[in-house]
Amino acid sequence: MNFKQNNTPLFDALKRFAGGQPISFHVPGHKNGRIPPGETREYFEAVLPLDLTELTGLDDLHGPGGVIDEAQKLAAEYFGADHTHFLIGGSTAGNLAMILSVCAAGDSIIVQRNSHKSIFNGLELSGARPIFMVPTFDDSVKRYTAPDIETVRMALQEHPDAKAVVLTYPDYFGRTFEIEEIIKLIHEYNVPVLIDEAHGVHFSSGRMFPTSALTLGADAVVQSAHKMAPAMTMGALLHIQSDRISNSQVHHYLQMVQSSSPSYPIMASLDLARAFLANLTSDDLELILESACEVSDIFDSSDYWDVLPADDPLKITLEAKPGITGGMIADLFEQQGIYPELSTNHQVLFIHGLAPFTQFDQLKKAIRQIGAQLKNQRNHDIITIDNLFTERLTELDLDYSVMDRHGTAQVSLHQSAGYIAGEPITPYPPGIPLILKGERITQSHILEVKKLAKQGVHLQHLDINDGINIFIDQ
Ligand SMILES: Cc1ncc(COP(=O)(O)O)c(C=O)c1O
């Protein structure tokens, strides 16, 4: 065991400071938690005294040289990075800074099409020219997962000057892919690999989990410590581990996209979450895994869904049997006071997390009751989404860097062919933009949108009756 990893320098400094009963003539306005009074105060009482600001001894996230620096260095040591940056704006902030740090307007960058919106926002802010790689449809989990290595190779051959390749690993459901081979391939072109590992912060804590992309050689990795580790919401990490990425550029963009008043409770929770992960023993991990297996087995006892294979044992995905939707299952669980992470038309995701589960009897009872309720319910909508994308690589028809010079207008769907989309159109499922902002709308897009709408698929950003937002010349 590395005893240093027990240390929590930032949390300790806050505790010491708060324990000194300091008199506040500074922000924040709650004055060490004395305001608000009354009942609401009880809920925040324990945390607000730690909600401090850049006071003597408490360092500065945007120019760290004290306890924040120490806490970030401990995180870098644990995760095996050259540098770790604490994020108080979630992986969202990390993805923005990571992308802005590698590319400027007009630069090529290769990106997985099924990326989180923060990646698209980063691309748009940078004005880069993305080459989007289509993910493959994985029959075993009935979802689009990641682009295959051949697609990545094709993108690199066509765009060897790309400033980076941006991938998401694992996906929301804990599915991984051949990332090690893909990283090696990308490095043959001396192109940096940027990974959105928002759902994989726990991968460094044990061999029962997939290996982190950081361990497998990625150059920059973003992780939401609030998703799978016990950090507060918005607590996340950005790790850098190579000279292919400029750490000072990353730092520069982080202080642009993050608040100048970063939350100390969130930063302290990152310090604590790292110490928690680093100190998980093999016995702890075994208990967690046993619990996750038991929960998975309990879910598997129902006739109304299947439990899908997962690479991350802490993610449990139910695939609804024909005639039942993910939404129906999720609603019934919620009626029993059990809240899943998300549901799609045919799947429901439950996150076990790193705390051993205890309410097994309650779960079994709920599953029995849900089974009885589903017995007489049937929904006959069948949605097919496995053939949505025909081209492996696509580019925008209107560059992000010139979009601002165009106005937008609304046209009806059937009149939209030939225009450039002014906003993405994303069917749920699969939650991947069918038409991207800046892509030219084709007849086959229109046919696909109509087909999906007929199947009852929710189309984000499109009310089929109102029409489509398109770019026009000003
Ligand atoms: C793949 C992926 N990346 C990034 C994010 C953004 O993370 P955060 O909520 O920490 O900003 C999410 C959020 O769900 C995500 O699923």
The ligand as a MOL file (V3000), in Angstrom:
LIG
                    3D

  0  0  0     0  0            999 V3000
M  V30 BEGIN CTAB
M  V30 COUNTS 16 16 0 0 0
M  V30 BEGIN ATOM
M  V30 1 C -19.8220 10.2450 -22.3930 0
M  V30 2 C -20.0290 11.4860 -21.5790 0
M  V30 3 N -19.1090 12.4530 -21.6230 0
M  V30 4 C -19.2380 13.5850 -20.9090 0
M  V30 5 C -20.3210 13.7890 -20.1090 0
M  V30 6 C -20.4280 15.0610 -19.3270 0
M  V30 7 O -20.0940 14.7860 -17.9970 0
M  V30 8 P -20.3930 15.7730 -16.8110 0
M  V30 9 O -21.8000 15.5440 -16.4140 0
M  V30 10 O -19.4130 15.3380 -15.7530 0
M  V30 11 O -20.1280 17.1540 -17.2740 0
M  V30 12 C -21.3290 12.8050 -20.0240 0
M  V30 13 C -22.5070 13.0140 -19.1840 0
M  V30 14 O -23.3570 12.1970 -19.0280 0
M  V30 15 C -21.1750 11.6210 -20.7860 0
M  V30 16 O -22.0980 10.6560 -20.7640 0
M  V30 END ATOM
M  V30 BEGIN BOND
M  V30 1 1 1 2
M  V30 2 1 2 3
M  V30 3 2 2 15
M  V30 4 2 3 4
M  V30 5 1 4 5
M  V30 6 1 5 6
M  V30 7 2 5 12
M  V30 8 1 6 7
M  V30 9 1 7 8
M  V30 10 2 8 9
M  V30 11 1 8 10
M  V30 12 1 8 11
M  V30 13 1 12 13
M  V30 14 1 12 15
M  V30 15 2 13 14
M  V30 16 1 15 16
M  V30 END BOND
M  V30 END CTAB
M  END
